[in-house]
Amino acid sequence: MGSSSGASAKQGVLLMAAAMVVAVASAGRRPVRLRVYMHDITGGPGQTAVALVNGTGPANPSMPAGSRFGDTTAVDDLLTEGPGADSKPVGRAQGTYMLASLREPVLVVSITFVLTAGPYNGSTFAVAGRDNVLEETRELAVVGGTGRLRRASGHVVWRTARLESPLHWVLLLDVHASVPLPWTVQIRD
């Protein structure tokens, strides 16, 4: 009986220590919340996405005719404050996405978001992950950043906000990330 209560006490101490480590680690980070709209225009006037590679894999039945496994697209999409293309510009989304499923409408995304307005003007954050375009809400990882977003980590909740046309998708991106707090060293005389 004594040894089981001793083991329980040790487990309790370990749990408390783990909770303290998590609290200290999270206290060393500043939350970052952003909401932007991304305009992906795959053809016509104002095109911001172009095919880089025509996949040599089989046709994907869940995508438009002609879509093949391995299709890869480069983007330089406008980011805006609101859903309209005429809304205030806040940056660009630059990178690639690739059709990465044989049967589902799944893209693998690798994009750097370059911010040109607001408190993070001049900073970037990188996003990578799986985007099943038919799901209402998708979650992709924030895997880094520069400037005021240096060493960002977290996730982006990614939604299709609306279709302006079959060639112009508007995506709503809710960024939930954090960055390390700056460390300062005080030198005393």
C-alpha positions in Angstrom: 0.0 0.0 0.0 2.8 2.4 0.9 4.6 1.7 -2.5 1.4 2.3 -4.5 0.8 5.6 -2.8 4.4 6.6 -3.3 4.1 5.8 -7.0 0.9 7.9 -7.1 2.7 10.8 -5.5 5.6 10.5 -7.9 3.1 10.5 -10.8 1.4 13.6 -9.4 4.7 15.4 -9.1 5.7 14.4 -12.7 2.3 15.7 -14.0 2.7 19.0 -12.1 6.3 19.4 -13.5 5.1 18.7 -17.0 2.3 21.2 -16.7 4.9 23.8 -15.4 7.1 23.1 -18.4 4.2 23.6 -20.8 3.2 26.8 -19.0 6.7 28.2 -19.1 7.1 27.3 -22.8 3.8 28.9 -23.8 4.6 32.0 -21.7 7.7 32.4 -23.9 5.6 33.0 -27.1 3.4 35.8 -28.3 0.2 34.8 -30.1 -0.3 36.0 -33.7 -3.8 36.2 -35.2 -4.4 37.2 -38.8 -7.4 37.0 -41.1 -6.7 37.5 -44.8 -8.4 36.6 -48.1 -6.4 35.0 -50.9 -7.4 35.4 -54.6 -6.4 32.4 -56.7 -7.0 33.2 -60.3 -6.2 30.3 -62.6 -7.0 31.9 -66.0 -8.2 34.9 -67.8 -7.5 38.6 -67.0 -5.5 39.0 -63.8 -4.3 35.4 -63.7 -2.2 34.7 -60.6 -1.7 30.9 -60.9 0.0 29.1 -63.8 0.5 25.4 -64.5 4.2 24.5 -64.1 3.9 20.7 -64.6 1.2 18.8 -66.4 1.1 15.6 -64.3 1.8 12.3 -66.1 -0.3 10.3 -63.6 -3.8 9.1 -64.2 -6.8 11.5 -64.6 -8.3 12.5 -61.3 -12.1 11.9 -61.5 -12.9 14.4 -58.7 -11.3 17.4 -60.5 -12.1 19.2 -63.7 -11.6 17.4 -67.0 -7.9 17.2 -67.9 -6.7 17.3 -64.3 -4.0 14.6 -63.7 -2.2 13.3 -60.6 1.0 15.4 -60.3 -0.4 18.6 -61.8 1.7 21.4 -60.2 0.8 25.1 -60.2 2.8 28.2 -59.2 1.0 31.0 -57.5 1.5 34.7 -56.8 -1.9 35.4 -55.4 -3.2 38.7 -54.0 -4.0 38.9 -50.3 -6.7 41.3 -49.2 -8.3 42.6 -46.0 -11.8 41.7 -47.2 -13.2 39.1 -49.7 -13.5 41.5 -52.7 -10.6 41.7 -55.1 -10.9 45.5 -54.7 -10.5 45.3 -50.9 -7.3 46.7 -49.4 -4.2 44.7 -50.5 -2.2 43.3 -47.5 0.3 41.0 -49.3 1.0 38.2 -51.7 0.8 34.4 -51.4 3.8 32.9 -53.4 4.5 29.2 -53.9 3.1 26.1 -55.3 0.3 23.5 -55.0 0.2 20.0 -56.5 -2.6 17.6 -57.2 -1.5 14.8 -54.8 -4.3 12.3 -54.8 -5.4 9.7 -57.4 -9.1 10.0 -56.5 -9.8 13.0 -54.2 -9.5 16.7 -54.9 -6.4 17.0 -52.7 -3.6 19.5 -53.1 -0.3 19.6 -51.3 0.4 23.3 -50.6 3.7 25.0 -50.0 3.3 28.8 -49.9 5.0 31.8 -48.4 2.8 34.7 -47.4 4.5 38.1 -47.9 2.8 40.8 -45.8 2.9 44.4 -47.1 0.6 46.2 -44.7 -0.4 46.3 -41.1 1.7 45.4 -38.0 3.6 42.6 -39.8 4.5 44.7 -42.9 7.7 43.3 -44.4 7.3 39.9 -42.6 6.5 36.5 -44.0 5.1 33.2 -42.8 5.3 29.9 -44.5 2.4 27.4 -44.8 2.5 23.8 -45.8 0.0 21.0 -45.8 -2.9 19.0 -47.3 -5.9 20.8 -48.8 -8.9 18.7 -49.7 -10.7 21.4 -51.6 -14.2 19.8 -51.1 -14.0 20.0 -47.3 -15.5 23.2 -45.8 -12.6 23.8 -43.5 -9.1 22.6 -43.9 -6.1 23.1 -41.6 -2.6 23.6 -42.8 0.6 24.1 -40.7 2.5 27.4 -40.2 6.0 26.2 -40.4 8.1 29.3 -40.0 8.4 33.0 -40.8 10.7 36.0 -41.1 10.8 39.5 -39.7 8.3 40.1 -36.9 7.0 36.5 -37.6 10.4 34.9 -37.3 10.1 31.3 -36.1 6.3 31.3 -36.3 4.5 28.1 -35.7 0.8 27.2 -35.5 -1.9 26.5 -38.1 -4.1 28.2 -40.7 -7.8 27.4 -40.9 -8.4 27.6 -44.6 -11.9 27.9 -46.2 -13.2 28.6 -49.6 -15.0 31.9 -49.0 -16.6 32.1 -52.5 -16.1 31.6 -56.2 -16.0 34.8 -58.2 -15.9 32.6 -61.3 -14.8 29.0 -62.1 -11.3 30.5 -62.5 -11.3 32.9 -59.5 -11.4 31.2 -56.0 -11.4 33.4 -52.9 -10.0 31.7 -49.8 -10.4 32.9 -46.2 -7.3 32.2 -44.1 -7.5 32.5 -40.3 -4.0 32.3 -39.0 -3.5 31.0 -35.4 0.2 31.1 -34.7 2.8 32.2 -32.2 6.3 33.6 -32.2 9.0 33.5 -29.6 9.1 36.5 -27.3 12.4 38.4 -27.7 14.9 37.6 -25.1 16.8 40.4 -23.4 19.9 40.2 -21.4 20.5 42.7 -18.7 24.2 43.4 -17.9 24.7 45.0 -14.6 27.8 47.0 -13.6 
